[in-house]
């Protein structure tokens, strides 16, 4: 069953109720939706476009499908819906990956490092 909820402010509650998160984009940057889903311990199925492969580890934290492969996309969804243990494993590994790579502390450290580098090179 698919339900389109529109704009929501209670995403932790929404993610908690989901079995799986899917993203069928034709083009993406770095999809926050997938980062949030993985941080919530959810397995994901997504098209392998833009920055998605930087977030989703195919066969480890979710399943990536080539853009335009509707049959493969549907098969990936059915596969994860049928195998709860696989969903659980992908969700746990996804949470670990996001916790290690997408925290606000890491973002602040990266920005600080960038500014330090720019300032140290500005005197040249």
C-alpha positions in Angstrom: 0.0 0.0 0.0 1.4 3.4 -0.9 0.3 6.5 0.9 1.3 10.1 -0.2 1.3 12.2 2.9 2.5 15.5 1.6 4.8 17.8 3.7 5.4 16.4 7.2 7.2 17.6 10.3 7.0 14.3 12.2 9.4 12.2 10.1 10.9 10.1 12.9 7.4 8.8 13.6 6.8 8.2 9.9 10.1 6.4 9.4 9.4 4.2 12.4 6.2 3.0 10.7 7.9 2.1 7.4 9.1 -1.3 6.3 11.2 0.1 3.5 12.1 3.5 1.9 12.2 3.8 -1.9 13.4 6.6 -4.1 12.8 6.5 -7.8 14.4 9.7 -8.9 15.7 10.3 -12.4 18.2 12.8 -11.0 19.5 13.5 -7.4 22.1 15.4 -5.6 22.6 14.1 -2.1 19.1 12.9 -1.0 18.5 13.8 2.6 15.5 11.5 2.5 17.8 8.5 2.2 20.2 9.8 4.9 17.2 10.2 7.2 15.8 6.8 6.3 19.1 5.1 6.9 19.6 7.0 10.2 16.2 5.6 11.2 17.5 2.1 10.5 15.5 1.5 7.3 16.7 -0.4 4.3 16.3 1.5 1.0 15.8 0.8 -2.7 16.8 3.6 -5.0 17.8 4.4 -8.5 21.6 4.8 -8.8 21.6 8.4 -9.9 23.6 11.5 -8.8 24.9 11.2 -5.3 22.8 8.2 -4.3 25.6 5.7 -4.7 27.7 7.8 -2.3 25.1 7.1 0.4 23.6 3.7 -0.4 26.0 0.7 -0.5 24.4 -1.6 -3.0 23.8 -5.0 -1.3 24.9 -3.7 2.1 22.6 -0.9 3.2 20.0 -1.2 0.4 19.6 -2.0 -3.3 20.5 0.3 -6.1 18.8 -0.1 -9.5 19.7 1.6 -12.8 17.5 4.5 -13.8 14.8 3.3 -16.2 14.9 -0.3 -14.9 11.3 -0.5 -13.7 11.2 -4.3 -13.5 14.5 -4.4 -11.5 13.1 -1.6 -9.2 9.9 -3.6 -8.6 11.9 -6.8 -8.0 14.2 -5.1 -5.5 11.2 -3.8 -3.5 9.5 -7.2 -3.5 12.8 -8.8 -2.5 13.2 -6.6 0.6 9.5 -6.8 1.5 9.7 -10.6 1.5 13.0 -10.9 3.5 12.6 -9.1 6.9 16.0 -10.3 8.1 17.7 -8.7 5.0 15.8 -5.5 5.6 16.9 -5.5 9.2 20.6 -6.1 8.3 20.5 -3.4 5.6 18.9 -1.0 8.1 21.5 -1.7 10.8 24.4 -1.2 8.4 22.8 1.9 7.0 22.4 3.4 10.5 26.1 2.7 11.2 27.2 4.2 7.9 25.1 7.4 8.4 26.2 7.7 12.0 29.9 7.6 10.9 29.6 9.9 7.9 26.6 12.3 8.2 26.6 13.8 11.6 26.5 17.5 12.3 29.8 17.2 14.1 31.5 15.8 11.0 29.9 18.5 8.9 31.2 21.3 11.2 34.7 19.7 11.3 34.7 19.6 7.5 33.7 23.2 7.2 36.2 24.3 9.8 38.9 22.4 8.0 37.9 24.0 4.7 38.0 27.5 6.1 41.4 26.8 7.8 42.8 25.6 4.5 41.4 28.6 2.6 42.7 31.0 5.1 46.2 29.4 5.2 46.3 29.7 1.4 45.0 33.2 1.1 48.4 34.8 1.8 50.0 33.4 -1.3 
